[in-house]
Amino acid sequence: MERVKKIRYRKIHRKIKYPRLEFKTGRLMLILPEGYAGGKKLVEKHADWISKKQQFIEKGLKTAGRLNLNEGTDLDDLKTAVKKTTGKFAAELGVETNSIYFRHMKTRWASCGNNGNLTFNTRLRFLPKRLLRYVIFHEVAHRVERRHNGKFYDIMRRKYPDAEKMEEKLFAYWFLIQQNTLREKGEFK
């Protein structure tokens, strides 16, 4: 780990074109093109953003430290629950969805395409049922409003008045799952 003005980070060089900053596990990772030497400047340039992100993450990690992952729902059971709940929420919001897909996603819980296709992360099986339902509702709500704007968050708060707390818990579970995955691979200590 290196430091720039008390910002700790780890550098990883890969065969990529552009550098990026990641916080997948709650730790700052600089993913850099092979031979790239500007890591320190990249951190200095984005120091304010990094600082805000670290404060948010520290809160999430503190919460994650109090959580436990269960074995996870069977994948077939997850698919059944998601499809059933999606249909219920779509009817509730007066919208239609198209196909529902499931795959391992590296950066998000789910997504909603312009065509109404919904894709859900298979790691949702590790979430408590209430958070799973929240993620499903979030994606179906995008059939009403595509963007994360005031209208969208009004829809979310009508169903989930504690939406902010739900988002915080989702981040905490995300970090917990990422850490466990990396720990299994021997990449996280």
C-alpha positions as CSV (number, residue, x, y, z in Angstrom):
1,M,0.0,0.0,0.0
2,E,1.2,3.5,-0.8
3,R,0.2,6.8,0.6
4,V,-0.4,10.2,-0.9
5,K,-1.4,12.8,1.7
6,K,-2.7,10.1,4.0
7,I,-4.6,8.4,1.2
8,R,-3.7,4.7,1.2
9,Y,-4.0,2.7,-2.0
10,R,-2.8,-0.3,-3.8
11,K,-1.6,-0.3,-7.4
12,I,-2.4,-3.1,-9.8
13,H,-1.1,-3.1,-13.3
14,R,-3.2,-4.8,-16.0
15,K,-3.5,-4.9,-19.8
16,I,-5.9,-2.0,-20.0
17,K,-6.0,1.2,-21.9
18,Y,-7.0,3.8,-19.3
19,P,-6.3,4.0,-15.5
20,R,-9.2,3.9,-13.1
21,L,-9.9,4.1,-9.3
22,E,-11.9,1.3,-7.6
23,F,-13.3,0.8,-4.2
24,K,-14.8,-2.7,-4.7
25,T,-13.6,-4.0,-1.3
26,G,-13.7,-0.7,0.5
27,R,-10.0,-0.1,-0.1
28,L,-8.8,2.2,-2.9
29,M,-7.3,0.3,-5.8
30,L,-5.5,2.0,-8.7
31,I,-6.0,-0.2,-11.7
32,L,-3.3,1.0,-14.1
33,P,-2.2,0.2,-17.6
34,E,1.1,-1.8,-17.7
35,G,4.0,0.6,-17.5
36,Y,1.8,3.5,-16.3
37,A,3.8,5.6,-13.8
38,G,1.3,8.4,-13.0
39,G,-0.5,6.7,-10.0
40,K,0.4,9.3,-7.5
41,K,-0.7,12.1,-9.7
42,L,-4.0,10.3,-10.4
43,V,-4.7,10.1,-6.6
44,E,-3.7,13.7,-6.1
45,K,-6.0,14.8,-8.9
46,H,-9.0,13.0,-7.4
47,A,-8.2,13.5,-3.7
48,D,-11.5,15.3,-2.9
49,W,-13.6,12.6,-4.5
50,I,-11.5,9.9,-2.9
51,S,-12.0,11.5,0.5
52,K,-15.8,11.7,0.2
53,K,-15.9,8.1,-1.1
54,Q,-13.7,6.9,1.8
55,Q,-16.0,8.5,4.4
56,F,-19.0,6.8,2.8
57,I,-17.2,3.5,2.6
58,E,-16.0,3.6,6.2
59,K,-19.6,3.9,7.3
60,G,-20.5,1.0,5.1
61,L,-17.6,-1.1,6.3
62,K,-18.5,-0.5,9.9
63,T,-22.0,-1.7,9.1
64,A,-20.6,-4.7,7.2
65,G,-18.6,-5.7,10.2
66,R,-21.8,-6.3,12.1
67,L,-23.4,-8.4,9.3
68,N,-23.1,-12.0,8.5
69,L,-23.6,-13.7,5.2
70,N,-25.7,-16.8,5.2
71,E,-25.2,-19.7,2.8
72,G,-27.4,-18.0,0.3
73,T,-30.6,-18.9,-1.4
74,D,-30.5,-21.6,-4.1
75,L,-30.1,-20.0,-7.5
76,D,-33.3,-21.6,-8.8
77,D,-35.2,-20.3,-5.8
78,L,-33.7,-16.9,-6.3
79,K,-34.8,-16.9,-10.0
80,T,-38.4,-17.9,-9.0
81,A,-38.6,-15.3,-6.2
82,V,-37.3,-12.5,-8.5
83,K,-39.6,-13.3,-11.3
84,K,-42.7,-13.5,-9.0
85,T,-41.8,-10.3,-7.2
86,T,-41.0,-8.5,-10.5
87,G,-44.5,-9.3,-11.8
88,K,-46.1,-8.1,-8.5
89,F,-44.2,-4.8,-8.5
90,A,-44.7,-4.2,-12.3
91,A,-48.5,-4.6,-11.7
92,E,-48.3,-2.3,-8.7
93,L,-46.5,0.4,-10.7
94,G,-48.6,-0.1,-13.9
95,V,-45.6,-1.0,-16.1
96,E,-44.5,-3.9,-18.2
97,T,-41.1,-5.6,-18.1
98,N,-39.6,-7.7,-20.8
99,S,-37.1,-10.6,-20.2
100,I,-35.4,-11.3,-16.9
101,Y,-31.8,-12.4,-16.9
102,F,-29.4,-13.5,-14.2
103,R,-25.6,-13.3,-14.2
104,H,-22.7,-12.6,-12.1
105,M,-22.2,-8.8,-12.2
106,K,-19.0,-7.1,-10.9
107,T,-20.2,-3.6,-10.2
108,R,-24.0,-3.6,-9.6
109,W,-26.9,-5.6,-8.1
110,A,-29.1,-5.3,-11.1
111,S,-29.9,-3.2,-14.2
112,C,-32.9,-2.2,-16.3
113,G,-32.4,-1.8,-20.1
114,N,-34.3,0.7,-22.2
115,N,-36.2,-2.2,-23.7
116,G,-37.5,-3.4,-20.3
117,N,-35.1,-6.3,-19.9
118,L,-34.0,-6.7,-16.3
119,T,-30.7,-8.3,-15.3
120,F,-30.1,-9.4,-11.8
121,N,-26.8,-10.3,-10.1
122,T,-26.7,-13.9,-8.9
123,R,-25.1,-12.6,-5.7
124,L,-28.5,-11.2,-4.7
125,R,-29.0,-14.7,-3.2
126,F,-26.9,-13.6,-0.2
127,L,-29.1,-10.7,0.7
128,P,-31.9,-10.7,3.3
129,K,-35.4,-10.9,1.6
130,R,-36.3,-7.3,2.3
131,L,-33.2,-6.0,0.6
132,L,-33.8,-8.4,-2.3
133,R,-37.3,-7.0,-2.7
134,Y,-35.9,-3.5,-2.5
135,V,-33.5,-4.1,-5.4
136,I,-36.3,-5.6,-7.5
137,F,-38.5,-2.7,-6.8
138,H,-35.7,-0.3,-7.7
139,E,-35.3,-1.9,-11.1
140,V,-39.0,-2.0,-11.8
141,A,-39.3,1.6,-10.8
142,H,-36.9,2.4,-13.6
143,R,-39.7,1.4,-16.0
144,V,-41.5,4.5,-14.7
145,E,-38.5,6.8,-14.5
146,R,-35.2,5.9,-16.2
147,R,-32.9,8.3,-14.3
148,H,-31.9,8.6,-10.6
149,N,-33.7,11.9,-10.1
150,G,-36.2,13.4,-7.7
151,K,-39.2,11.7,-9.4
152,F,-37.4,8.3,-9.2
153,Y,-36.6,8.7,-5.5
154,D,-40.1,9.8,-4.7
155,I,-41.3,6.5,-6.2
156,M,-38.8,4.6,-4.1
157,R,-39.7,6.5,-0.8
158,R,-43.4,5.8,-1.3
159,K,-42.7,2.1,-1.1
160,Y,-39.6,2.3,1.1
161,P,-39.7,5.3,3.4
162,D,-36.3,4.1,4.7
163,A,-34.8,4.0,1.2
164,E,-31.6,5.7,2.4
165,K,-31.0,3.1,5.1
166,M,-31.7,0.4,2.6
167,E,-29.1,1.8,0.2
168,E,-26.5,2.0,3.0
169,K,-27.2,-1.7,3.9
170,L,-26.9,-2.7,0.3
171,F,-23.4,-1.1,0.2
172,A,-22.5,-2.8,3.4
173,Y,-23.5,-6.2,2.0
174,W,-21.7,-5.4,-1.3
175,F,-18.5,-4.9,0.6
176,L,-19.0,-8.0,2.7
177,I,-19.6,-10.1,-0.4
178,Q,-16.6,-8.6,-2.2
179,Q,-14.3,-9.2,0.7
180,N,-15.5,-12.8,1.1
181,T,-15.0,-13.4,-2.6
182,L,-11.5,-12.0,-2.6
183,R,-10.7,-13.8,0.7
184,E,-11.6,-17.1,-1.0
185,K,-9.3,-16.2,-3.9
186,G,-6.5,-15.3,-1.4
187,E,-6.5,-11.7,-2.6
188,F,-7.9,-10.0,0.5
189,K,-6.2,-10.1,3.9
